[in-house]
Amino acid sequence: MVKDYEPKDCEPKLMEAEATLIDFSVVICTYNGENRLPKVLQKLRSQQTSCHWEILIIDNNSCDRTATVIHDLQANWLKTGPQAVPFRYCFEPTPGLAFARRRAIAESRSPLIGFLDDDTLPTTNWVSAAFNFAQQHPQAGAYGSSIEGLYETPPPPNFDRIACCLAIINRGHLPFQYSPKRGVLPAGAGMVVRKQAWLEQVPAVPALSGVKAGSLKAKGEDIETLSYIRKHWEIWHNPAMQLQHVIPDQRLKREYLLELCWQIGLSRYRLRQVQYSSWQWPLMVGLYALSDCRKVLLYCLRNLAGLHNFSSRWNKSSGWNKESMGTVAICEFALLLGSLLSPVIYWRDRLPKRTNRLPNRLNFLVATNQKADQSASQQNRPSAGQALL
């Protein structure tokens, strides 16, 4: 069992910079990241910036040697790393990225928190670009990075249509403010948040726990956080903050991408709900249902050739014919379908079991959600959708 290190284990490292105000905190939330973290730390070692910054790693209940590896990296950092940069470790026992980030907000000692994933590699000026942007845009409560994919194997054809689902963000070379009227927002990886904006707007208990223990269920915690913040703060894109996102072969397989898009679609109901007051929401549910239904129908019409035997997935002899569509097309449709069904599945999971009865075909469509924590090879999944709110 990995030792549950207490925050006091990091106190000696805090004392080294105690007299110095920290301008920027780089936070890495990790789960079983023993093999990925050293590469990220190597990139952080070469940062070129004049601001005072720190590194904070939040171990989200890892069950491998992550804690041991981090403490080895800490010892090496003190010997060979930037001497003025504190490097701290904290253990967060509650599974879920949303809880890890809330722990980071509580533990960080700076007004600006930059979140990196344990598989994102920053360029040498990432910290500098992130800090300077905050000084130039004091009304920005959060802002995101430009993220390039670093693929172990070539992605499927037309992958750019769903690349944002894997936090691949290429939105031009000029900074811009995200429109409050659109659902497009930065990715959680490479996101910088002003601590004041978080404390003012983000509730202590998340609606979505986020990715936990490798499960994609309850994904969407980053969009939830930004939805709260943008009610009173600006959200921006900063292309000067550049990252590479390492995408292993397993995350480019059809089964993983389909599960990812399906779960993103299922998160839509809760993500939309947090944007409205209680009296507005009943009306918006109906409007969103009409909009989602329209999108599904239009997608079917535009891709009729690929969907011609869509209904054959219920044929007991042949099974679900998901090979009739390309990987990207089936993922696009899964997201749209998941979005349409998200209210049904949300309330279905909260009804008493004796009344929790759906038609057999609908039960087939939601089988993926019921078995989200099982291996992909044991599930049947519906067809696919696109990552826009």
C-alpha positions as CSV (number, residue, x, y, z in Angstrom):
1,M,0.0,0.0,0.0
2,V,1.3,3.5,-0.9
3,K,2.0,5.5,2.2
4,D,-0.5,8.3,2.8
5,Y,2.0,11.2,3.2
6,E,0.8,14.0,5.4
7,P,1.2,17.6,4.3
8,K,3.6,18.2,7.2
9,D,6.2,16.0,5.3
10,C,6.5,19.0,2.9
11,E,7.0,21.7,5.6
12,P,10.8,21.9,5.4
13,K,10.5,22.7,1.7
14,L,7.9,25.4,2.5
15,M,10.3,27.1,4.9
16,E,13.0,27.6,2.2
17,A,10.8,30.2,0.4
18,E,8.6,31.2,3.3
19,A,9.8,34.8,3.2
20,T,9.1,35.1,-0.5
21,L,5.6,35.8,-1.9
22,I,4.6,33.1,-4.4
23,D,3.3,34.6,-7.6
24,F,2.2,31.5,-9.4
25,S,1.4,27.8,-8.5
26,V,1.9,25.0,-11.0
27,V,-0.4,22.2,-9.9
28,I,-0.2,18.7,-11.2
29,C,-3.1,16.4,-10.2
30,T,-2.2,12.8,-10.8
31,Y,-3.5,9.3,-10.4
32,N,-1.0,6.4,-10.8
33,G,1.3,8.8,-12.5
34,E,4.7,7.2,-11.5
35,N,5.8,6.8,-15.1
36,R,4.4,10.1,-16.5
37,L,5.4,12.6,-13.8
38,P,9.2,12.6,-14.4
39,K,8.7,13.9,-17.9
40,V,6.5,16.8,-16.8
41,L,9.0,17.7,-14.0
42,Q,11.8,17.7,-16.5
43,K,10.0,20.3,-18.6
44,L,9.3,22.4,-15.5
45,R,12.9,22.3,-14.5
46,S,13.8,24.3,-17.7
47,Q,11.2,27.1,-17.2
48,Q,12.4,30.6,-18.0
49,T,10.6,33.1,-15.8
50,S,11.3,35.9,-13.4
51,C,8.2,35.4,-11.3
52,H,8.3,33.5,-8.0
53,W,6.5,30.2,-8.5
54,E,6.0,26.8,-6.9
55,I,5.1,23.2,-7.9
56,L,2.3,21.4,-6.1
57,I,1.5,17.8,-6.9
58,I,-1.8,16.4,-5.7
59,D,-1.8,12.6,-5.5
60,N,-5.5,11.6,-6.0
61,N,-5.5,8.3,-4.1
62,S,-2.9,6.5,-6.3
63,C,-2.4,2.8,-5.7
64,D,1.0,2.5,-7.4
65,R,4.4,3.9,-6.5
66,T,3.4,7.5,-7.3
67,A,4.1,8.8,-3.7
68,T,7.5,7.2,-3.6
69,V,8.4,8.5,-7.0
70,I,7.3,12.1,-6.1
71,H,9.4,12.1,-3.0
72,D,12.4,10.9,-4.9
73,L,11.8,13.7,-7.4
74,Q,11.6,16.1,-4.6
75,A,15.0,15.1,-3.2
76,N,16.6,15.4,-6.7
77,W,14.9,18.7,-7.3
78,L,16.5,20.2,-4.2
79,K,19.9,19.1,-5.4
80,T,19.7,20.0,-9.1
81,G,16.5,21.9,-9.7
82,P,15.8,25.7,-9.5
83,Q,16.7,26.4,-5.8
84,A,14.1,29.2,-5.4
85,V,11.1,27.0,-6.6
86,P,9.4,25.1,-3.8
87,F,8.2,21.6,-4.7
88,R,5.4,20.2,-2.5
89,Y,3.3,17.0,-2.4
90,C,-0.2,16.5,-1.0
91,F,-2.4,13.4,-0.8
92,E,-6.1,13.7,-1.6
93,P,-7.9,10.5,-0.6
94,T,-11.3,11.4,-2.2
95,P,-11.2,10.0,-5.8
96,G,-12.1,12.4,-8.6
97,L,-10.3,15.2,-10.4
98,A,-12.7,17.8,-9.1
99,F,-11.7,16.9,-5.5
100,A,-8.0,17.0,-6.3
101,R,-8.4,20.5,-7.8
102,R,-10.3,21.7,-4.8
103,R,-7.5,20.4,-2.6
104,A,-5.0,22.3,-4.8
105,I,-6.9,25.5,-4.3
106,A,-6.8,25.1,-0.6
107,E,-3.1,24.2,-0.5
108,S,-1.7,26.7,-3.1
109,R,0.0,29.8,-1.8
110,S,-0.4,32.1,-4.8
111,P,-3.2,34.1,-6.4
112,L,-2.8,32.2,-9.7
113,I,-3.1,28.4,-10.1
114,G,-2.0,26.8,-13.3
115,F,-3.3,23.2,-13.8
116,L,-1.2,20.7,-15.7
117,D,-2.1,17.0,-16.2
118,D,0.5,14.4,-15.6
119,D,0.7,13.8,-19.4
120,T,1.0,17.4,-20.6
121,L,4.4,18.8,-21.4
122,P,4.8,22.6,-21.1
123,T,7.1,24.7,-23.3
124,T,10.0,26.6,-21.5
125,N,8.0,29.8,-21.3
126,W,4.6,28.4,-20.1
127,V,4.9,29.7,-16.6
128,S,6.1,33.1,-17.8
129,A,3.3,33.4,-20.4
130,A,0.6,32.3,-17.9
131,F,1.8,34.8,-15.2
132,N,2.1,37.7,-17.7
133,F,-1.3,37.2,-19.2
134,A,-2.9,37.6,-15.7
135,Q,-1.2,41.0,-15.3
136,Q,-2.5,42.1,-18.7
137,H,-6.1,40.9,-18.2
138,P,-7.1,41.5,-14.6
139,Q,-10.7,40.6,-15.3
140,A,-9.8,37.2,-16.6
141,G,-11.0,34.7,-14.0
142,A,-9.6,31.8,-16.0
143,Y,-7.8,31.2,-19.3
144,G,-6.6,28.2,-21.3
145,S,-3.6,27.0,-23.2
146,S,-3.0,26.0,-26.8
147,I,-2.5,22.2,-26.8
148,E,-0.8,20.1,-29.4
149,G,-1.3,16.4,-29.6
150,L,1.8,14.2,-29.3
151,Y,0.5,10.9,-30.6
152,E,2.1,7.5,-30.1
153,T,0.3,6.2,-33.2
154,P,-1.5,8.2,-36.0
155,P,-5.0,9.2,-35.0
156,P,-8.0,8.0,-37.1
157,P,-9.1,10.0,-40.2
158,N,-10.9,13.3,-39.6
159,F,-9.8,13.1,-35.9
160,D,-9.6,16.9,-35.7
161,R,-13.5,16.9,-35.5
162,I,-13.3,15.2,-32.0
163,A,-9.8,16.2,-31.0
164,C,-11.1,18.7,-28.4
165,C,-12.5,15.7,-26.5
166,L,-8.9,14.7,-25.8
167,A,-7.9,18.3,-24.8
168,I,-6.3,19.0,-28.2
169,I,-6.9,22.8,-28.5
170,N,-5.8,24.8,-31.5
171,R,-7.9,28.0,-31.7
172,G,-5.6,30.4,-33.5
173,H,-2.6,32.5,-32.7
174,L,-4.4,35.5,-31.1
175,P,-5.8,35.7,-27.6
176,F,-9.6,36.1,-27.4
177,Q,-12.3,36.1,-24.8
178,Y,-14.8,33.2,-24.9
179,S,-18.3,34.3,-25.5
180,P,-20.7,33.8,-22.6
181,K,-23.4,32.9,-25.1
182,R,-21.5,29.8,-26.4
183,G,-20.7,26.6,-24.7
184,V,-17.1,26.4,-26.0
185,L,-14.6,26.7,-23.1
186,P,-10.9,26.0,-22.5
187,A,-9.7,22.5,-21.6
188,G,-8.9,21.7,-17.9
189,A,-5.4,20.7,-18.9
190,G,-3.3,23.9,-19.1
191,M,-6.0,25.9,-17.5
192,V,-5.0,28.8,-15.2
193,V,-7.5,30.0,-12.6
194,R,-7.4,33.2,-10.5
195,K,-7.8,31.9,-6.9
196,Q,-10.1,34.8,-6.0
197,A,-12.5,33.9,-8.9
198,W,-12.6,30.2,-7.8
199,L,-13.2,31.1,-4.1
200,E,-16.0,33.5,-5.0
201,Q,-17.8,31.4,-7.6
202,V,-17.1,27.6,-7.3
203,P,-19.0,25.6,-4.7
204,A,-17.2,23.4,-2.3
205,V,-19.1,20.3,-3.5
206,P,-18.9,19.5,-7.2
207,A,-21.8,18.3,-9.3
208,L,-19.4,16.1,-11.3
209,S,-16.5,14.4,-9.6
210,G,-14.5,14.1,-12.8
211,V,-12.2,11.3,-14.0
212,K,-11.4,9.0,-11.1
213,A,-9.4,5.8,-11.0
214,G,-9.3,5.6,-14.8
215,S,-13.1,5.8,-15.1
216,L,-14.6,8.4,-17.5
217,K,-17.9,8.5,-15.7
218,A,-18.8,11.9,-14.3
219,K,-16.4,13.6,-16.7
220,G,-16.8,17.3,-17.3
221,E,-15.6,18.8,-14.0
222,D,-13.5,21.4,-15.9
223,I,-16.5,22.7,-17.8
224,E,-18.5,22.8,-14.6
225,T,-15.8,24.9,-12.9
226,L,-15.5,27.4,-15.7
227,S,-19.3,27.7,-16.0
228,Y,-19.4,29.0,-12.4
229,I,-16.5,31.3,-12.9
230,R,-17.7,33.0,-16.1
231,K,-20.9,34.2,-14.4
232,H,-18.9,37.1,-13.0
233,W,-15.4,36.8,-14.6
234,E,-14.0,36.7,-18.1
235,I,-12.7,33.4,-19.7
236,W,-9.9,33.7,-22.2
237,H,-7.7,31.8,-24.6
238,N,-4.0,32.5,-24.4
239,P,-2.1,30.9,-27.3
240,A,1.2,32.0,-25.8
241,M,0.8,29.2,-23.3
242,Q,1.7,26.1,-25.3
243,L,1.6,22.4,-24.2
244,Q,2.1,19.0,-25.8
245,H,-0.5,16.4,-24.7
246,V,0.9,12.9,-24.8
247,I,-1.8,10.6,-26.3
248,P,-0.9,6.9,-26.0
249,D,-2.2,4.3,-28.5
250,Q,-4.9,3.0,-26.1
251,R,-6.6,6.4,-26.1
252,L,-6.9,6.4,-29.9
253,K,-8.7,3.1,-30.1
254,R,-12.3,3.1,-31.1
255,E,-13.5,1.6,-27.9
256,Y,-11.9,4.3,-25.7
257,L,-13.0,7.2,-28.0
258,L,-16.5,5.9,-28.1
259,E,-16.7,5.6,-24.3
260,L,-15.2,9.1,-23.9
261,C,-17.7,10.8,-26.3
262,W,-20.6,8.9,-24.8
263,Q,-19.7,10.0,-21.2
264,I,-19.2,13.6,-22.4
265,G,-22.7,13.5,-23.8
266,L,-24.1,12.1,-20.6
267,S,-22.5,14.9,-18.6
268,R,-24.5,17.6,-20.5
269,Y,-27.6,17.6,-18.3
270,R,-25.7,18.5,-15.2
271,L,-23.3,20.9,-16.9
272,R,-26.3,22.8,-18.4
273,Q,-28.2,22.8,-15.1
274,V,-25.5,24.7,-13.2
275,Q,-25.7,27.6,-15.6
276,Y,-29.3,28.5,-14.7
277,S,-31.4,29.4,-11.7
278,S,-34.0,27.0,-10.4
279,W,-36.9,28.9,-12.0
280,Q,-35.2,29.0,-15.4
281,W,-34.1,25.4,-15.6
282,P,-37.5,23.7,-16.3
283,L,-38.0,25.8,-19.4
284,M,-34.4,25.3,-20.5
285,V,-34.7,21.5,-20.2
286,G,-37.4,21.5,-22.9
287,L,-35.4,23.9,-25.2
288,Y,-32.3,21.8,-24.9
289,A,-34.3,18.6,-25.6
290,L,-35.7,20.1,-28.8
291,S,-32.2,21.3,-29.8
292,D,-30.6,17.9,-29.1
293,C,-33.3,16.1,-31.0
294,R,-32.8,18.4,-34.0
295,K,-29.0,17.8,-33.9
296,V,-29.5,14.0,-33.8
297,L,-32.0,14.0,-36.7
298,L,-29.8,16.3,-38.8
299,Y,-26.7,14.2,-38.2
300,C,-28.6,11.1,-39.2
301,L,-29.8,12.8,-42.4
302,R,-26.3,14.0,-43.3
303,N,-24.7,10.6,-42.6
304,L,-27.5,8.4,-43.9
305,A,-25.1,6.1,-45.8
306,G,-23.1,5.3,-42.6
307,L,-26.2,4.9,-40.5
308,H,-28.2,2.7,-43.0
309,N,-28.1,-0.4,-40.7
310,F,-28.0,1.5,-37.4
311,S,-31.0,-0.5,-36.1
312,S,-29.2,-3.8,-36.7
313,R,-27.4,-3.4,-33.3
314,W,-30.5,-4.8,-31.7
315,N,-30.4,-7.9,-34.0
316,K,-29.7,-10.8,-31.6
317,S,-28.0,-12.9,-34.3
318,S,-25.7,-10.3,-35.7
319,G,-25.3,-8.0,-32.6
320,W,-24.6,-4.3,-32.8
321,N,-23.1,-3.4,-36.2
322,K,-20.8,-0.5,-35.1
323,E,-18.3,-1.3,-37.9
324,S,-20.7,0.3,-40.4
325,M,-19.4,3.7,-39.4
326,G,-16.0,5.3,-39.2
327,T,-14.5,5.9,-35.8
328,V,-14.9,9.7,-35.8
329,A,-18.5,9.5,-37.2
330,I,-19.6,7.0,-34.6
331,C,-18.0,9.1,-31.8
332,E,-19.7,12.2,-33.0
333,F,-23.1,10.5,-33.0
334,A,-22.5,9.0,-29.6
335,L,-21.9,12.4,-28.1
336,L,-25.1,13.8,-29.7
337,L,-27.1,10.8,-28.6
338,G,-25.6,10.9,-25.1
339,S,-26.5,14.6,-24.8
340,L,-30.1,13.8,-25.9
341,L,-30.5,11.0,-23.4
342,S,-28.6,12.6,-20.5
343,P,-31.7,13.9,-18.7
344,V,-33.4,10.4,-19.0
345,I,-30.3,8.6,-17.7
346,Y,-29.7,11.2,-14.9
347,W,-33.1,10.7,-13.5
348,R,-33.3,7.0,-14.2
349,D,-30.3,6.5,-11.9
350,R,-32.0,8.4,-9.2
351,L,-35.4,6.7,-9.3
352,P,-36.3,3.8,-6.9
353,K,-35.3,0.5,-8.5
354,R,-38.9,-0.8,-8.6
355,T,-39.9,2.1,-10.9
356,N,-36.6,2.2,-12.8
357,R,-37.9,0.4,-15.9
358,L,-37.2,1.6,-19.4
359,P,-38.0,0.0,-22.7
360,N,-35.6,-2.7,-23.8
361,R,-34.1,-0.7,-26.6
362,L,-33.5,2.3,-24.4
363,N,-31.9,0.1,-21.8
364,F,-29.5,-1.1,-24.5
365,L,-28.5,2.4,-25.4
366,V,-27.7,3.2,-21.7
367,A,-25.9,-0.1,-21.1
368,T,-22.6,1.7,-21.4
369,N,-23.5,4.1,-18.6
370,Q,-24.6,1.2,-16.3
371,K,-21.3,-0.6,-16.9
372,A,-19.0,2.4,-17.2
373,D,-16.5,1.0,-14.6
374,Q,-16.2,-2.4,-16.4
375,S,-13.6,-3.0,-19.2
376,A,-14.6,-1.7,-22.7
377,S,-14.5,-5.2,-24.1
378,Q,-17.4,-6.3,-21.9
379,Q,-19.7,-3.4,-23.0
380,N,-22.1,-2.7,-25.9
381,R,-22.2,1.0,-26.8
382,P,-24.3,3.3,-28.9
383,S,-23.1,5.3,-31.9
384,A,-21.4,8.8,-31.4
385,G,-21.4,12.8,-31.0
386,Q,-19.5,16.1,-31.0
387,A,-18.0,18.0,-28.0
388,L,-19.9,21.2,-28.0
389,L,-22.4,22.3,-25.3
